[in-house]
Amino acid sequence: MKLSAVKKPSVLVCVTGQYDCDRLIEAGFDQAAGLGCELHVLCVHTQQNDLTYFSEEIEYLYRTATRLGADMTVMFSDNAPKCTAGFARRINAEYLITGVPDERPNGFVLTLHEFLPGTMITMVTKDGERLGYSLDATGKAFA
């Protein structure tokens, strides 16, 4: 019986189609470099999204990811947390980097944490502060 090889641990950065998500990729690069992990970037959109409205932003994020040695995957799903969790398992992601929303707690991050309870999640605020995921950190991000 042949055992399948375990993939090297990785850092997964979750981005949206916004230029300022480059700060998330850079935070993921720092994390991956410090831990000796692979770096992956994922952008999940609903199937109804017309990517032509933010194709320049996605191209910019792709170039940023490539410059920092990461691959970038764009997927389509109506359940972004579930899709992300499946991808994270496939690439052996031990660490996740996400942003935080401007006005309310991020249901995406909470749901993702429920799907991947053993995975470390770091949220990066608009000003670049890095917060380890917890309910306290989520509250601080919106204070």
C-alpha positions in Angstrom: 0.0 0.0 0.0 1.5 3.3 -1.1 1.0 6.3 1.3 0.2 9.6 -0.5 2.8 12.3 0.1 1.8 15.0 2.6 1.9 18.4 1.0 4.1 21.1 2.5 2.1 23.3 4.9 0.9 26.5 3.2 -0.5 30.0 3.9 -3.7 30.8 2.1 -4.6 34.5 1.4 -8.2 35.2 0.8 -8.8 38.3 -1.5 -11.6 40.0 -3.2 -11.4 42.1 -6.4 -10.0 45.2 -4.7 -6.6 46.8 -5.2 -6.0 47.2 -1.5 -6.0 43.4 -1.0 -2.4 43.6 -2.0 -1.7 44.2 1.8 -3.2 40.8 2.5 -0.9 39.1 -0.1 2.1 40.9 1.4 1.1 39.8 5.0 0.7 36.3 3.7 4.2 36.5 2.1 5.7 37.6 5.4 3.9 34.7 7.2 4.9 32.1 4.6 8.5 33.3 4.5 8.8 33.2 8.3 7.4 29.7 8.5 8.9 28.2 5.4 5.4 27.5 4.0 4.1 27.7 0.4 2.0 30.8 -0.4 -1.4 30.6 -2.2 -3.9 33.3 -3.0 -7.6 32.6 -3.5 -10.4 34.8 -4.8 -13.9 33.4 -4.6 -16.8 35.1 -6.4 -20.4 34.2 -6.9 -21.3 32.8 -10.3 -23.4 35.9 -11.0 -20.4 38.2 -10.7 -19.3 39.9 -13.9 -15.6 40.0 -13.5 -15.2 42.6 -16.2 -16.1 45.2 -13.6 -13.0 44.4 -11.6 -10.7 42.5 -14.0 -8.0 45.2 -13.7 -8.0 44.7 -9.9 -7.8 40.9 -10.2 -5.0 41.2 -12.7 -3.1 43.6 -10.3 -3.5 41.1 -7.5 -2.4 38.3 -9.7 0.8 40.2 -10.6 1.4 41.0 -6.9 1.0 37.3 -6.0 3.3 36.2 -8.8 5.9 38.8 -7.8 5.9 37.3 -4.3 6.1 33.7 -5.5 2.5 32.7 -5.0 -0.1 31.2 -7.3 -3.5 32.8 -7.5 -6.7 30.9 -8.1 -10.1 32.4 -8.9 -13.1 30.2 -8.1 -16.8 30.7 -8.5 -19.2 29.6 -5.7 -22.4 30.7 -4.0 -20.8 29.5 -0.7 -17.4 31.2 -0.4 -16.6 29.9 3.1 -17.3 26.3 2.1 -15.4 26.7 -1.2 -12.5 28.3 0.6 -12.4 25.6 3.3 -12.2 22.8 0.6 -9.4 24.6 -1.2 -7.6 25.2 2.1 -7.7 21.5 2.8 -6.5 20.6 -0.7 -3.4 22.8 -0.4 -2.7 21.8 3.3 -3.3 25.4 4.5 -2.3 25.8 8.2 -2.7 29.6 8.1 -5.2 31.9 6.5 -4.9 35.6 5.9 -8.1 37.6 5.4 -9.3 41.2 5.5 -12.0 42.5 7.8 -15.1 44.4 6.6 -15.4 48.1 7.3 -18.7 48.1 9.2 -19.7 44.7 10.7 -18.3 41.4 11.8 -17.3 39.3 8.9 -19.6 36.3 8.6 -17.1 34.8 6.1 -14.3 34.6 8.7 -16.6 33.2 11.4 -18.0 30.6 9.1 -14.5 29.7 7.8 -13.3 29.3 11.4 -16.2 26.9 12.0 -15.2 24.8 8.8 -11.5 24.9 9.7 -11.3 25.1 13.6 -7.6 24.1 13.8 -6.4 26.6 11.2 -4.9 29.8 12.4 -6.6 32.9 10.9 -5.1 36.3 10.7 -7.3 39.3 9.8 -5.5 42.4 8.3 -7.2 45.7 8.9 -7.2 48.5 6.3 -4.3 50.2 8.1 -2.3 46.9 8.0 -2.7 45.8 11.7 -2.7 42.1 11.9 -5.2 40.5 14.3 -5.3 36.8 15.2 -8.9 35.7 14.7 -11.0 35.6 17.9 -14.2 37.2 18.9 -12.2 39.8 20.8 -10.0 40.6 17.8 -13.1 40.9 15.6 -14.6 43.4 18.1 -11.3 45.4 18.1 -11.3 45.6 14.3 -14.7 47.4 14.5 -14.0 49.6 17.5 
